[in-house]
Amino acid sequence: FGCGAGGDAITYLRETEGLDFTEAVKQLAEMAGVPIPEQRAIDPVKLQKRQTVMDALGAAAQFYKSQLTTSQANAARAYLDNRGLSEATKADFQMGFAPQSGLRAYMNQQGFQDEILIEAGLCGRSEKDNGLYDYFRNRIMFPICNRQGAVIAFGARAMGDAMPKYLNSKDGPTFSKKAVLYGWQQARERVRRNLPLLVVEGYMDVIAVTATNVAGAL
């Protein structure tokens, strides 16, 4: 390159896509149709279940996003507007709103069984009557994504005086809270542009810093 940069195909992907070494090797292998030997045996049933959970989380994110435009989300939209968030920023972080109910019915219509909704942390089971309920209710939703941008969990902020103020997905097959940083994908894109990276406290802090386009945040 004219800038003097050089290297092999792995280095090229790492620099241009912000991938680590393993991610770059896997992407090149997929492009070339070359299988990568696994270090350990993988249970195909568990692998398929994990993928179904991932699909359910992605579908739920779309549901929450659609609900942010409804009358039930008036207070949520007002809160986000008061925080100065543009529509582009909301879209970038796939922000949404969880109504009091409706997710389970929507997900069932999309073909996701109750077992998967529980596994994904989208529904809980009542101790009183053993019935299912939407885990996130009347909350602003913050999808938590992996390095590739796929939704793996949610953070949620309550409206009004409901407690806890912030509620996160429980650890599961796609998510370990101690191993994930919110805003990873957006932060990585800004670091590739040589912008500074800040470590901040909460979801809204990450979003506010990222929206300035002068720094990234985690």
Secondary structure, DSSP 8 states (H G I E B T S, - for coil): -TTS----HHHHHHHHH---HHHHHHHHHHHHT-----SS---HHHHHHHHHHHHHHHHHHHHHHHHTTSGGGHHHHHHHHHTT--HHHHHHTT-EEE-SS-HHHHHHHTT--HHHHHHTTSEEE-TTT--EEESS-SEEEEEEE-TTS-EEEEEEEESTT-SSSEEE----SS--GGG--TTHHHHHHHHHTT--EE--SSHHHHHHHHHHTS-EE-
